[in-house]
Amino acid sequence: MREVAIIGIGQTRFGELWERSLRDLWAEAALTALDEAKVPRIDAVYVANAASALLGGQQHLGSLLAGHIGLAEVPATHIEAAEASGGAALRQAYIAVAGGMADYVLVGGVEKMTDLESEYQGYIQTTFGDQDFEGFNGITSAALYAMIAQAYLAEYGATREQMAMVAVQAHAHARHNPYAQFTNQIKLETVTRAPALAEPLRMFDAAPNSDGAAAIVLAPADEARKRGLPIVTIAASAQSGDLLALHSRKTLTSFPAAVRAAQAAYKQAGVTCSDISVVELHDAYTIAALLALEDCDFFARGQAGAAVEDGLTAISGRVPMNPSGGLKAQGAPLGAIGIAQVVEITRQLRGTAANQVPNARVGLTHNVGGVGGTAVVHIMKGEQP
Amino acid sequence: MREVAIIGIGQTRFGELWERSLRDLWAEAALTALDEAKVPRIDAVYVANAASALLGGQQHLGSLLAGHIGLAEVPATHIEAAEASGGAALRQAYIAVAGGMADYVLVGGVEKMTDLESEYQGYIQTTFGDQDFEGFNGITSAALYAMIAQAYLAEYGATREQMAMVAVQAHAHARHNPYAQFTNQIKLETVTRAPALAEPLRMFDAAPNSDGAAAIVLAPADEARKRGLPIVTIAASAQSGDLLALHSRKTLTSFPAAVRAAQAAYKQAGVTCSDISVVELHDAYTIAALLALEDCDFFARGQAGAAVEDGLTAISGRVPMNPSGGLKAQGAPLGAIGIAQVVEITRQLRGTAANQVPNARVGLTHNVGGVGGTAVVHIMKGEQP
């Protein structure tokens, strides 16, 4: 296996970008990453997108989006794994470079959620679960996560306020992020008194619908080192799955796919959770962040809520979580989520993030599709020339 | 790069399978392939599907379908490239095994086109093209291929009857195929007098809507050889793209993406078109088969029609084309097409096909998405123990 480096990153602002189209967003992120990477050619393009078929009536995004940035002839492939599409696409790009099938690879994620048939947003979430047995019977994504939250609060005696603190911290972290959808600051009561989605989850417990794109250029690390510039290497790329329907699982208070992906990633990278300087975790709902912190082994079962409350996941804490603001505040354009997480970790490891964790050396991303049906974990290491 | 072998194949019957669901079809094909492969484990699953988001409101098929056959924990990834989803997914699976990232990989394609919102079939085809500039303005897939046909007939003086012979031959080839949707025999007049789709294309110039699935198990060839059974190796896996919208191209009478993919495949395999014993080409419309025969270099420009008319593409001809019946007669379940092509070539190279080409040694598959936006070509070689 060849070592793989990240040598270019790009990202659009996330938000309700009414004046921007899917291909515009893609082009901005991809061209920014390519401009920074300055590679002699691109051997392959991977596109992460979760719902353009339903949101915009547009499929075949490999061809469309590679062609839109002047790479029409390059093999271009669309990867979909619900909200984990970004992580899954990066993993395929990593496999291509690590295995020696390609040298220079562009991988980008994009979603255009506003402007196009947005009345279907709730329905779209059901297409990421088991439609025949969950969606068809009327259960929504929020309802599934609400059941998880109820079980978690009951099992561990964690509090609703601890859960709400995840959202408060997210907005605090996004404050100076120029790409963030929400930079306004919120209070605990903003979350606990928001309109209900599915009890105990309320509107501010959920990530928003967002437009946006993010992109990365990969290259063999040996090539990248010759440039004499700071690089970030991918020390581990791991993915696992689980039965798609939540009712088929043995536990409600953990995502076993994420546990497996994290353990595999730690093993591949030769690190433990205590070596990680900074993390971007998949906080689709506040409760999801608590599960993620425990699934990745940062805190013991049932302890993540108290850890957030005690500030252990703040920038200055032991496990700096989502310095970008995460899905909750930076935004959650489905297919772009997993790529944007790695873009933020890359900035952190270069020391150029808006909300910089001091001395960040090793970073982890955790990207989940559906209610834990797919989980992808990447570990990155910073390297000075 | 490691050499990669096909050690298991499976396929459902193609057709209007009203009593079968997406996951049922997948399971039948995948379990048949796994049963034959008898591997100690599966390291990765790739799912090819083109339109389940629109046809069945079901995405996240990696998780759903891996879980449905007892492989919930295995990294499972959904690949979409319109009608070339199957070829593109096989290529990702090939990259994983060739690069050493996985040993045993299951790759399957499935589509459930009947029974579920089938009134959208025409719309779905537009999602494979440039929706904003083609579909939005009312142009259908059949209309795009009709323009290609008009240009081809005008440019080369080929005849409408030559084009129709593609469909007649397809039905003749499918006659004894137990998996085929259409085993009835048709006459030239059946095609030329059928109801019009978009002139000069009529109903029998087009592949049908089909339900079905096909699956393949890959392994390192060195591993496979130890079993002492006939194997088929993948001698080349190549993909290229093109500008998605037909109006952006410089030519109407060839798919440059297919030309590039075929040339790259010949180079990788170290063969020329004259070494190929049998081919499965993407005959979405009769005209597409003529382009394919020329794009893959089997006949000079403008000569494919006469070649079909003269029987050169029959089983006993110089370029035995689509012994399965192809998309036209075996059927065209979108995501399964590219996998089913390779399944048929594998049977041919094993010498076990229903419509066997004598002494088939090297086979080629040609899988196209949209109107040439993506093309994937694989070359396989048979090997006796």
Boltz contact constraints between the chains, C-beta under 6 A:
constraints:
  - contact:
      token1: [A, 53]
      token2: [B, 53]
      max_distance: 6.0
  - contact:
      token1: [A, 53]
      token2: [B, 54]
      max_distance: 6.0
  - contact:
      token1: [A, 53]
      token2: [B, 127]
      max_distance: 6.0
  - contact:
      token1: [A, 54]
      token2: [B, 53]
      max_distance: 6.0
  - contact:
      token1: [A, 57]
      token2: [B, 127]
      max_distance: 6.0
  - contact:
      token1: [A, 57]
      token2: [B, 131]
      max_distance: 6.0
  - contact:
      token1: [A, 58]
      token2: [B, 127]
      max_distance: 6.0
  - contact:
      token1: [A, 58]
      token2: [B, 131]
      max_distance: 6.0
  - contact:
      token1: [A, 59]
      token2: [B, 127]
      max_distance: 6.0
  - contact:
      token1: [A, 59]
      token2: [B, 128]
      max_distance: 6.0
  - contact:
      token1: [A, 60]
      token2: [B, 82]
      max_distance: 6.0
  - contact:
      token1: [A, 60]
      token2: [B, 128]
      max_distance: 6.0
  - contact:
      token1: [A, 60]
      token2: [B, 369]
      max_distance: 6.0
  - contact:
      token1: [A, 60]
      token2: [B, 370]
      max_distance: 6.0
  - contact:
      token1: [A, 60]
      token2: [B, 373]
      max_distance: 6.0
  - contact:
      token1: [A, 62]
      token2: [B, 81]
      max_distance: 6.0
  - contact:
      token1: [A, 63]
      token2: [B, 241]
      max_distance: 6.0
  - contact:
      token1: [A, 63]
      token2: [B, 244]
      max_distance: 6.0
  - contact:
      token1: [A, 63]
      token2: [B, 373]
      max_distance: 6.0
  - contact:
      token1: [A, 63]
      token2: [B, 374]
      max_distance: 6.0
  - contact:
      token1: [A, 64]
      token2: [B, 244]
      max_distance: 6.0
  - contact:
      token1: [A, 66]
      token2: [B, 241]
      max_distance: 6.0
  - contact:
      token1: [A, 67]
      token2: [B, 243]
      max_distance: 6.0
  - contact:
      token1: [A, 67]
      token2: [B, 244]
      max_distance: 6.0
  - contact:
      token1: [A, 72]
      token2: [B, 241]
      max_distance: 6.0
  - contact:
      token1: [A, 72]
      token2: [B, 242]
      max_distance: 6.0
  - contact:
      token1: [A, 72]
      token2: [B, 243]
      max_distance: 6.0
  - contact:
      token1: [A, 73]
      token2: [B, 240]
      max_distance: 6.0
  - contact:
      token1: [A, 75]
      token2: [B, 239]
      max_distance: 6.0
  - contact:
      token1: [A, 76]
      token2: [B, 241]
      max_distance: 6.0
  - contact:
      token1: [A, 77]
      token2: [B, 88]
      max_distance: 6.0
  - contact:
      token1: [A, 78]
      token2: [B, 80]
      max_distance: 6.0
  - contact:
      token1: [A, 80]
      token2: [B, 78]
      max_distance: 6.0
  - contact:
      token1: [A, 80]
      token2: [B, 80]
      max_distance: 6.0
  - contact:
      token1: [A, 81]
      token2: [B, 62]
      max_distance: 6.0
  - contact:
      token1: [A, 82]
      token2: [B, 60]
      max_distance: 6.0
  - contact:
      token1: [A, 88]
      token2: [B, 77]
      max_distance: 6.0
  - contact:
      token1: [A, 92]
      token2: [B, 92]
      max_distance: 6.0
  - contact:
      token1: [A, 95]
      token2: [B, 96]
      max_distance: 6.0
  - contact:
      token1: [A, 95]
      token2: [B, 101]
      max_distance: 6.0
  - contact:
      token1: [A, 96]
      token2: [B, 95]
      max_distance: 6.0
  - contact:
      token1: [A, 99]
      token2: [B, 99]
      max_distance: 6.0
  - contact:
      token1: [A, 99]
      token2: [B, 100]
      max_distance: 6.0
  - contact:
      token1: [A, 99]
      token2: [B, 101]
      max_distance: 6.0
  - contact:
      token1: [A, 100]
      token2: [B, 99]
      max_distance: 6.0
  - contact:
      token1: [A, 101]
      token2: [B, 95]
      max_distance: 6.0
  - contact:
      token1: [A, 101]
      token2: [B, 99]
      max_distance: 6.0
  - contact:
      token1: [A, 127]
      token2: [B, 53]
      max_distance: 6.0
  - contact:
      token1: [A, 127]
      token2: [B, 57]
      max_distance: 6.0
  - contact:
      token1: [A, 127]
      token2: [B, 58]
      max_distance: 6.0
  - contact:
      token1: [A, 127]
      token2: [B, 59]
      max_distance: 6.0
  - contact:
      token1: [A, 128]
      token2: [B, 59]
      max_distance: 6.0
  - contact:
      token1: [A, 128]
      token2: [B, 60]
      max_distance: 6.0
  - contact:
      token1: [A, 131]
      token2: [B, 57]
      max_distance: 6.0
  - contact:
      token1: [A, 131]
      token2: [B, 58]
      max_distance: 6.0
  - contact:
      token1: [A, 239]
      token2: [B, 75]
      max_distance: 6.0
  - contact:
      token1: [A, 240]
      token2: [B, 73]
      max_distance: 6.0
  - contact:
      token1: [A, 241]
      token2: [B, 63]
      max_distance: 6.0
  - contact:
      token1: [A, 241]
      token2: [B, 66]
      max_distance: 6.0
  - contact:
      token1: [A, 241]
      token2: [B, 72]
      max_distance: 6.0
  - contact:
      token1: [A, 241]
      token2: [B, 76]
      max_distance: 6.0
  - contact:
      token1: [A, 242]
      token2: [B, 72]
      max_distance: 6.0
  - contact:
      token1: [A, 243]
      token2: [B, 67]
      max_distance: 6.0
  - contact:
      token1: [A, 243]
      token2: [B, 72]
      max_distance: 6.0
  - contact:
      token1: [A, 244]
      token2: [B, 63]
      max_distance: 6.0
  - contact:
      token1: [A, 244]
      token2: [B, 64]
      max_distance: 6.0
  - contact:
      token1: [A, 244]
      token2: [B, 67]
      max_distance: 6.0
  - contact:
      token1: [A, 369]
      token2: [B, 60]
      max_distance: 6.0
  - contact:
      token1: [A, 370]
      token2: [B, 60]
      max_distance: 6.0
  - contact:
      token1: [A, 373]
      token2: [B, 60]
      max_distance: 6.0
  - contact:
      token1: [A, 373]
      token2: [B, 63]
      max_distance: 6.0
  - contact:
      token1: [A, 374]
      token2: [B, 63]
      max_distance: 6.0
